[in-house]
Amino acid sequence: MQKFGLSQSNRRAEDPRLLTGGGSYVDDRAPAESLRAFVLRSPAAHADLTLDVSAAEGMEGVRLILTADRLAEAGLMDDIPTTPAKSPNDGRRGTTPKRPLLATARVRHVGEPVAMVIADTLDQARDAAEAIEMDLDERPVKLDLAPGGEAVHPEAPDNVAYVWEMGEEAAVEAALEAAHRVVDLTVEDNRIIVASLEPRGVWAEPYEGDRLHVCVNGQGVWGTRDKLAKILGRSKDSLRVTNPDVGGGFGMKAMDYPETFLVAHAATVLGRPVRWMGDRSEAMLSDNAGRDLTCRARLGFDADDRLVAYHSENWANMGAYNSQYAQNIQSELFSKVLPGIYDVQATFLRSTGIYTHTTQVDAYRGAGRPEAIYLLERAMDHAAHELGVDPFDLRRKSLIPADKFPYVSATGETYDVGDFARVMDRARAEADVDGFAARRAEAEAAGRIRGLGVCYYIESILGSPEETAEIEFTDDGGAILYVGTQTNGQGHETVYRQFLATDLGLPPEKVEVVQGDSDRIAKGGGTGGSRSVTTQGTANKGAARKVIERFTPFVAEHLEEDEVTFEDGQFAAPATNKRMTVLEAAEAARRAGRTDLLRTSATTELPGRSYPNGCHICEVEIDRETGNLSVERYTVVDDFGVLMNPMMAEGQVHGGVVQGIGQAVSEHVVYDADGQLLTASFMDYGMPRAANMPMIAFHSEPVPSTANELGMKGCGEAGTVGAMAAVANAAADAMRQVGVTKVDMPFTPSRVWAYLQDAPVAAE
């Protein structure tokens, strides 16, 4: 029987519960007697607003109608806090225009909340919302990413949200001027809708007298609790925030939205539970979107085709408002991996955020790192074509050598370990790159165009390096592990049980994992930035080590031995047959009245970040007659350090790759000239489907991290970071066969067909 421990491909403990309908999601947990909330949203992208709710207030079942004016009368802080970007070059901070909970005198995007109606039933709330008179005097709409145009906010001249710069531009320009060759490429990184399986939802209820319980399907509870306290004017102690099972987050659910605060306020005013559950159309209109930027790269190469300088710029869409961390995504987080895996120190980044009359944009799986790698790896492939060098060989010339680690990148990141050449060689072999010419010829004979693309990515694990774990031994002979992260479907319960099975010998079925409850867990960093396995894993290990240290003297006394050791999941007295498991020791401590031993916590802090990296190789085929692009082969070789659970790591990569392929091939948000969302349903928005996905070959080529004692590197976002450029480079390689040298995502049939019609080489 396989041991249940780390580096074992144990099946997910959550799956029987989740796959048989046993999950407990936000809408499942809402009290049966909850009042229902419905949000009235703006149908216009930009307009002056006047509301009259009088006709709705007397309607059947209506208990409360919230508007901006009424929130102000109640004394709420009607402004969702955000974190502006701060330029490292000159300290400039981004603008911080107010983001109201409900629109005041002006609406700024289609779907912006205008009023919330709370009634006995959802149908009654909807009917009352339809009775609200909303007078809209429409104004011009700004949608492009150039400074200027109709003002979105008076606080932001020319609609510039921020300008963020890192690096010495003059020095980089001089290096480009001195370079043997300079390659210039501009790419579009299209906007996507996150479309998590479960839409957003929240309910709130009066709790324990004057306290308030808020249950929201987010990615952590402590930030939400703190913002609720600030906006509602309550103490943190008076609030309990919980996260139930969560059906996907991807960064979108890490941020706080108006509905959370509105429902909490309504429950307080009415003294009754209130629930709101969004539907798919609301999600598409109001959830944070992802990506949406234009990027330009200028790469300088010496006479030996080594990369010597890199100048990059991006223009990022903020939407109508700053979301929580939006200004930092395409600036600070983009910079984390700006130079990628290349040994180049002359780099410069300028990021400019632009406000538009669209839904706000924030973190989406990878958050800035996929966008940075997409630009760099698209530019490297383009450079290989321009310089007449094999794409693998061009990359190899500039890789950071294995003997230069730890390596401080041009943007100040300390890459702890890496062997990029070894990983790339393994990927090339696993993908059978040498056999590509034959596969291309076979496709050509069948009337199709085949292309091969490569991307070598690196990403930086994000979030707080500190995390806490607590282990409690229970009366029924089991244990509870309290953690500060929050699963959104990744399988945390399984992995964390593996930690305790390895370190304490606890049977996994005896361990309950508790997360997402601000009453039961003192603090935590939540989930995001691929941080969970390294930060929480280190804390779990620290708590387990502390359990052993605390129990050892007690066990020695209990066994009447001078010396006791702990190995193979048991306490043991050397040279005797006396043994005691941790659970047996806990039961003995309980009987002896040593309840102080039954609960142990540890807070740990990582000394540095880890840097997952890997090589993705993709092959696509294009149908000459229809423009349909299909992904035919996909190979990934990743360096995740020590794998926590190889099967689950592979699953994370598969999911990330599919999201990257989705953006590259089919997903695309489209607004018309009036700011109306044209892709507001799955009839119009191209979500990737299983039938369109290839088999994804995953291989591990680990170099254990030195930034944590586990040797692990996060893997949650890696698949997406590498996938976009691999697919796009394959598409670009295919289109070069017919003379098309400039292509952009998404490679939908209509777009590819248009490329083929304009091709200088006959596509027949």
N, C-alpha and C positions, 0 to 999 in steps of 0.2 A: 504493500500500500504506500502510495506517495505521501511523503510528509507534507503537512499543511504548514508551509513557511514561506519565507521570501525566496524569490527567483523560481517559484513553482507556478505552473499554469493551472492554478486551481480555478474551478468554475465560480462564477459570481454568486455569492450568497444571497444577493438581493433578487435574483432573477425569478425564482419560483413565486415570490410574493408579487413582484411587479408584473410578471407576464400572465398571471392568473387573476388579475383584477384586484389584488390585495393592496395595491398602493393607496396611500392616503395623501391626496393632493389638496391644494388650498380650498377648492370648491367642495371637496368631500368633507372637510373638517368644519366648515362653517356651521354654526348653530342652526338648528331647524327653524327656530323662531326669528331668524334674521330678517330685517327689512332689506329691500333690494334697492340698489343704486343704479342709475343709468346716467351716462354722460352725454350731454348735448354738445356737439362739436361743430366747428366752423365749416361751412361748405365753400368758403372763399379763402384764397391764399393770402390776400392782403386787402383789408377793408376797415373803415371806421365802423364801430359797433354801437348799437343801442339795443337794450334788452327791455322787454316788458313781460314779467312773469305772472301778472295778476290773474290772467285767465286760467293759468295752470294750477294756481294755489288751492282753489276750492274743489279740485277734481277728486273723484273717489280714490281713497287710499293714500293720497299724498300726505306725507308727514313733514317734509322739509325740502326746500329748494335753496341751494347754495349758488350765490353769484359772487363776483369780485367785490361788489359793494358790501355784501353781507359778511364776507370774510373780514373786510376792513373794520366793519362795525364790531365784530367779535374780537378784534384785537390780534388776529393772527399775523405772523410775519409772512406776508404773501410774496415770498421770493425764495426759490429753491437754491440752496448754496452750490456754488461751482468753484473749481480750482483753476484760476487763470494761468496761462503759460508765462514763464519768466525767461527771457533770453539770456543765456550765459555770457554772451559777448558784451552786452551793455546793460543788462538788468531790466530792460523794458518789460512791462507786464501787459498782458492782454486786457482787452476791455471786458467789463462785467455788467452789461445791461441786465435789468431785472427780468427774470423768468417767472411770471406769475403762476399761481396755482390755477386760476381761471382768468381768461382774457378780460382786460379792463375796457378801455375805450377803443382798442384796435386789435384785430386778429392778424396773425403773421404767417400762418400756414394752414392748409386744408387739414382738418382733423384736430386743430387746437381746441382744448376743452373750454367751453363757454359757460356752462352751468351743469350742476349735478342735481338730479331729482331723486329723492328717497321716498319710496312708497311701500305699501304692504306687499305688492307683487311686482315682478319685473314688467309685466304688460301694463300695469297702471303707471309705472314710472315712465315707460316709453310713451304712452298716450299723453301724459302730462308734458313731456318734453316737446312733443309735436305741437302742443298748444302754446308754447312760449313764442312770443313774437320777437323775431330777431331781424332788426333793420341793418342792412349792410350796404355801406357806400363804398363800392370797390375802388381800389387804387392800383396804380401800376405794379407789376410783379417783377422781381429780380430773380433770375435763375442761373446766370452764368457765373464763372469763377474769376472774372476780372474785377479789379477794384472799380468803384463807381456805380452808377445806376441809382434807381429809386432807393431811398434810404430805408433800411430795415429797422435800425435803431439810431436815434440822434446822437447817442454816445459813441458811435463808431463811424467816424468820417470815412467816406468812400467804401463803407461796408467792410472795412478791414477789422477783423476780430483781434488779430495779433500778428506781429512779425517776430520771428524767432531765428536767431543765427548762432551757429557754432563753427569755430575754425577761423583761420586767418585767410580771408578771401584774397587779399593782395598776393600772399605767398602762393596760394593755389593757382591763381591766374598766371603768376610768373612761371610756375612749374608747367602749366599747360602750354604757355608760350614757348618754353624750352623743349617740350616733348617732341619726339620724332614724329608721332602721329596723334591726332586728337579725333575721337569719335563722339558724335553728338546724337542723342536720341531722346525724344519726348514720347511718353506713353500715357494712356488714360487708364485709371484704376476705377472701374465702374461701381456705382452705388448698388448695394444689395439690401434686401430685407432679411432680417435674421430668421424669422419664421420658425421659432422653437415649437416643438410638438405641442406643448401646453402654453396657451396665451397667458398674459399677465393676469393676476387676480389678487385680491386682498379682502380681508374682513377684520372687523374690530368689535370688541365688546367690553363693557365695564367689567372690572375684574378686581376681586378682593377689596371691596369697598370703594375707595377713590382711585384705584389704579385702572389702567387701560391695557388690554391685551390686543396686540396687532399681529395678525398672521398674514404673511406675504410670501409669495413664491419667488424669493430672491436668491442671492449668492452669499449671504451673510447677514447677521442681525444687528451688529453693534453700530455700524455707520447709520443704518436706518433709525435705530433707537435714538442716536444722538441728534439726528436731523429732526425727528419727530419732537423731541424735547425742545429744540430751538424754535421750531415753527409754531408749535401749539402752546409754548410758554409753560411747559411742565418740567418737573425734575426728571432726570433720567431714571431714578429709582421708582418713579410712579408708572413706568412703562415696562411692559414685557413684550418683546418682539420674538416671534418664532418663524422659522422656515419649515414647512412640511416637506414631503417628497416634492421634488421639482422636476418638471418634464422639460429639461434643457434650458440653458441660460446663455452660454457663448459670449459672455460679457454684457449682453443687452440687459440681463436681469440683475447685473451688479449695481446698476444705477437706480436712483429713486425717482419716482414719477408723481405727478399731481394727485392721482387717484388714491395713493397711500395716505396722504395727509388729509384729503377731503373725507375719506371714509372714517378715518380716526376722529376727525372733528365732528362729523355727523353722529357717530356713536356716543361721543361725549355730550353733545347737545341733547340728544333724544333719550339718553340713558338706556339704549337698546342695542343689541347687536346689529350691525349693518354690513352687508357684503356687496362686493362688485366683482364681476368676472367679465373680462374682455372677450370679445369674439374675434374671429380671424380678420374681418374687415377693419375693426378698431386697431388691431395689432399692426396691420400694414400702414394705417394712417398715423399712428401715434408712437409706436415703439422706436427707440433709437435705431437709425439705419447704420450701415457699415460702409467703410472705404469712402469712395467718392472724392477723388483728387486727381489732379494732373501733375505729372512729374517730368522733370528734365534732368538728364545726366550728361556730363561731359567727362570723358575718360581720356587721360593722357598716357601714352605708352612710349617706352624708350626704343632704341633700335633693335633690341632683343625681344621686343613685344612684352616687356614687363610693365605692369601697371605702376605708374609713378605719381599720378595725381587724379583726384576725383572731386568734381564740383557738381553739387546737386541742389535742385530747387523743387519745391512742391507748392501747389496752391490747393488748399484743403477746404472743402465745403463744411461749414459748421451747421448748416440749416438755419432756422429762424432764431434759435436760442443756443447758448452754451449749454450742453449737457454737462454732467458732473465733472468729467475728466477730459472732455472733448478737445480742448486746446492743446493738451499735452500728447495726444495720440500721434499726430503726424509731425511733431516737433521733438520733444524729449524722447519718447519711446521709439520713434523712427531712428533717432540718432544712436540708440543702443547698439544697433547692428549695421550702422551706415556702411562701414568698410567691409562688411561680410567676413569672409575667411581669407582675405587678401592682406599681404604685407605691404600696406601703403599708409603713409603717415600724413601726406599732404591732402587733407580732405576739408570740404566746406559744405555746410548745409544751411539753406535758408528756407524756412517754412512760413507761408502766409495763409492765415485763416480768413475765409470770406463768409459773411452772412448772406443767406438767400432765403427766399420765401418757400422753404421746404421743411420737412420734418428734421429735427435735430439729429446729428451724427455723433457717435461715440465708439467705444470699444466693440470690436467684433473679433472673434477667434484669432488671436495673435496680436491684435491691437498695435499697429504701427510697424511691427516687425515684418509681417507679410508684405506690407506696402514697400518697405525699404528694400527687402530682398527682391521683390518683383522688379523694381526699377533697376537695381544693380545687375541682377542676373539676366534681365532682358538686354541691358546695355552690353554685358560681356558677350552674349551670343551674337549680338549685332556687330560688335567689334571683331569677333572671330571671322565673320563673313567679310567685313570691310578690309581686314588685314590679310585675309587669305590663309588663316591658321585654323587648324582643327579646334573645335570648341573645348574639348577636354585638354588639349595641349596648351591652349591659351590660359586656361585657368591654372593649370599645373605650374606654369612659369611664375605665377604670383602668389601661390599658396604660402601661408605662414608655415615655415618648417617645424617639424615636430620638436626639434631641439631648442626652439625659441620660447617654449612655454615655461612658466606663465608669461603671457604676452599682453602688454598694455596697448590697446587699440588706439587709433587716432582720436577717438571720442571718449577715452578714459576708462573703457571697460577692461577689466583684467580677465582675459580668457585663461582659466586655470590649466586646462589640458586640451589636447587635441592631436589627431593624426589624420589630417584631411586627405593627404595623398593616398593613404591606405584605404580609407573609406571610399574614395572616388574610384580607385582601382577595383575594389570589390564590386561596386555598383556597375561599373562597365562590364565586368565579367558576368555578373548575374543577369544583366539585361541583354547579353549577347549582342553587344554593339557591333561586333565584327560581322555578324550575320544580317545586319540591317540592309546592306546593299541588295542582297537577294530578296528580302521582303519588299523593298521598294520596287524592284523590277517586277515582282509578281503583282503588286498592286497596280503598277502602270499598265501591265498587260490586261488587267481587268477594268481599265478605265478610271482608276482612282489615283489620287496623289497622296503619297505617304511622306510624313515628316518625322524627324526625331528631335526631341528637345531635352536639354539637361538643365538642372538647377542644383547648385550646392548652396544650401541655406545654413545659417546659424541663428539661434535665437537666444535672448536673454531672459532668464526666469525673473518674474516681476513680483511686486508686492512686498509686504513687510518681511524681513528675515526672521522675525520673532514669532514664536507660536507657543501655545500652552497645551499640555495634555494632563488629564487627571484620571487615575484608576481607582475605582471603588469596588470593594468586595462585598457582595450582597448576602443577605440571610439565607437565600435559597442555594448557596454554593456556587454562584456564578460571579461575574465581574462586569462592571460598566466602565467603558472608556468614554470620557468626555473630550471632545475635540473642538478646535476653533475654526475648522474649515467647514464647508457645506457642499455636499454632493449635489450635482445636477444631472446625475445619471452615469457618472464616471466609474462607479464601483468602489467607492471609498470604504464601505462597510467590509467588503472582502479584504481589501488591502490592509486596512488597519487591524483586522483580526489576524492577518498573516504576521504582522509585526509582533503582536503579543504571543502568538504561537511560537515564533522564533525565539523571542527574548525571555519569555516567562513560562513557556510550555503550556499555555492555557488552551484547552480545547476550543476551537472556534465557535462551536454551538453554545458554549457557556459565556460568550462575550456579547454584550449589547453595546452598540455604538450610539452615543447620544450626541447630537449636533443641532445647531440652529435654534438655540433657546437662550435668550439673554438672562433668564432667571437661573438656569441650571449651570451655565458656563460663564465664568466671570469676564473673560475677554477672548478675542480671537480675530484673525485677519480675514476670515471668509475665504472664498474660492475665486481665483482668477490669476492669470499670468503663469499658469502651469506650476504654481507654487506648492500645491498640496502635498505631493509625495515627499518632497525634500524638506520643507519646513515642518509639516505636521509629522512626518516620519521621524525626523530628528527629535521632536518633542516627545513622541510616543516612546522612542528608545530611551530618552532621558528619564521619563517617568518610570519605565520598566527597570532601569538600572537603580533608580532610587528605591523602588519597592524591594529589590534584592538587598540593598544596603541596609534598609530599615528593618527588614525581617531577619537578617542573618543572626544578630545577637539573640533575638527572641527564640529562633529555632535552636540555636546552640543550647540555650538554657532549657528549652522544652525537651530536647533529646538527651540532656545531661552529658553534653560533650564540650570539650574546650575549643574545638575547631570545627567549623562547618563551611563547606564550599557549595557553590551553585554551578551546576553544569548539566547539560542535556535536559533542561527543564525541571530539575529537582534540586532541592537542598540535600546534601549528603555529608555524613561524618566519615572522614578518611579512615581506611582500615577497618571499617565496620559495614554491616549491611543496613544500617539505619538510613532511611530515605524519607523524604517528605516533599510532596508537590506544593506549589504556591497556594493552590486552593485549600489543601489540607492545612497548611500553615495559617491561612486566613481563618479557617474554622477554629483552629486551636487558639488563635489570638482572641477570637470572639468569646470563646468559653472562658478564657483567662481574664476577660474584662479589658483587654488591650485594644479598645476600639480606636485608639489613636493610630493604629497600624492599618486600619481598614480603608483609609483614603489617603492617597499620595498624589501630589501634583508636581509638575516640573515645567519650567519655562526655559526655552532654549533660544539661542540666536545664532544664525549661520554666520560664519566668518566672511563669506563671499557668495556671489551668485554662481549658479552652474549654467553651462552653455550647451544645450543640446544642438547637434548639428547632423547633417546627413546629405546624401546625394539622391535626387529624384531623376529618373530617366523615363520619358514618356514617348510613345509613338502614336500618331494619329493618322487617320485616313480621311480624305475629302472626296466626296462624290462630285465629279465635274458637272453633272447635269443639274443637281439640286442644291449644291453648296452645303449639304449635310456633312458635319465633321463628327467623326466617332473616335473615341479613345480606344485604341486596340490593345496596347500593352502598357503596363505601368509597373516600374520597379523602384523600390525604396531600400536603401541601406542607411540605417540610422546609428548614430552613436548617442545612446541614452545613458551611458555608463552602466552600472549594475541595474538590471531590469527587476522591478518590483514583482511583476507577474507577467511573463512574456506574452501570454495570450491576451491579457487585457491591454498591454502596451500596443500590440498589433491592432487590436480593435480601435484604440484611440487614433492610431495612424490612419486606419481605413476611413474612419469618420471624418478626420481632418482633410484627407485627400479628396474625399467626395465633395466636401464643401468648397475646396479649392477648384475642383473640376467644375462644380456648379457655377461658380462665378465666372470661370473662364469660358464656359461653353453656352450656358443658357440663362443664368440669372441676370436680370438687368432692370433697374427701376427707371421708369419713363414718366416724365411730367409733360403736359402740354404747355403751350405758351402762357396760359392763365394760371399755371401752378396746380392744375388738377392731376391727381395721380391716376395714370392710365393702367397701371399694373397693380390693381388693388384686390385681386383675387387669384386663386390658383388656376383659373381659366386663362389669365393673362400673364402671370408671373411664372417664369420657367424654373420651377424647383427641379433639382436633379432626381432622376428615378433609377431604381435598381436596374431596370432593363437596359439603361444606357451606360452603366458603369462597367469597367473592365474588372477582371480579377487583378487584385493588387498584391504583388509579391513583396513581402516584408522580410528584411534580413537585419540582424544586429551585428554591429562591429564596434564593441564597446571599448571606451577608454574611461575607466572609473574617475569620477570627479574627485577633486581634492577639496572642494568647497563645502563638503558635508561628510560626516563620518560614515554614511551609508554608501558613498560612491555613486549615488544616483543623480540623474538629471531629469527634469520634467519632460513629459511627452504629450501633454494634452493638446497643445496648439501646433506642434511641429509639422503635422501632416499638411495643414493649411499653409504654413509658412513656405513650404517647398513646392506645393502643387501648382500655384497660379503661374509661376514663371516656367515651370517644366512644360505645362500644356501650351502656354502661349508661344514658347520657343519652338515647340514641335509644329504648331500651326504656322509660325513664321517660316520655318524650314520648308514646310510643304508648299507654301505660297511662293517661295523663291523659285520653285521649279517652273512657275509660269510668269516670272518676272515681277511679282509684286513684292516690294521691299518694306512697306509700312503697313502693319496690321495692328489692331487693338481688340481687346476683349470687349464684349463677349462674342465668341465665334458662333453666332447663331446662323442657321441656314441662309436667312435673308442677307445678312451682312457678308458672309463668305461668298454667296452667289454674286453679290455686287462687286466684290473684289475680283472675282473671276471674269466678270463682264468687262472690267476696266484693265484686265491684264494685258501687258504688251506682248506676251507670248500666247499663242492660241491655246485655249483651254480644251479644245475638242480632243 
